[in-house]
Structures are given as structure tokens and as C-alpha cells.
Amino acid sequence: MGAHVHGGLARHLGDRFAIAVGGAFASYAPTATTPDPAEIGEAYAEWTAPELGLYATEATAWGATMTLRVQPGETVFVWLRGRYGSVSAGTVDSPEPDTPIGDRDGWGLSLGVTLSER
């Protein structure tokens, strides 16, 4: 079972400035369990169980972005965008060897110039 929500908002601040913000949240909670690899065999344990372990792991993720844009000239736009995101794997009673655990997060910053015709 999963759920997600996302949205954004943008606004002009005068003739040459604009700002945009956005965010997203997603959650996944499996409704099934995986078979014990020891009961099925070596090939299952090596090839199939790790992927099924990924699908059977509860997880949540969220992210946010913010973009600032300046128009210094008639056909030039300069923008700066920042983003942050986080993913958390839920707890599993007996995780498989390749099942993800823990939290991961990251951020990024980008700068760009857009040239347009008028």
C-alpha cells in the first residue's frame, strides 16, 4: 500500500524576479511477506530473494526544491535551484542480506542561464 502527495507554488516578485518552491512526500507499506530463502533453495536465495526483499521493505521519501530566477536582460534569465531529499527504509524483522536499511539523504545546487527570443 502506498501514498504520495506533491505540489508547488511559483510567484513573480516584480518584473525581473521570480521564486518557486515545491515539495513531495511518498510512503510505501507492503501488505505481504516473502518466503524464507532457506526453505526454497540456493538459486532463489541468490537471485530472487534480494529483489523481493526490496519490494517487501517499508519506505518513506520526501523532497523539497526552491528556485530563484532573475532576468537581468530582455532575453536572459539566470536561475539558482536548490534541492534536498531523504529516503528512509522501515524496519524489517529479519532482513535479507541485500535488503536496504537505514536512511539516505542528499542535496544539490545548480545554477543556469536561459537565453530566449523575444
Secondary structure, DSSP 8 states (H G I E B T S, - for coil): -EEEEEEEEEEE-SSSEEEEEEEEEEEE--S-----HHHH-HHIIIIIHHHHHHHTS-EEEEEEEEEEEEEEETTEEEEEEEEEEEEEE---SS--TT---SEEEEEEEEEEEEE---
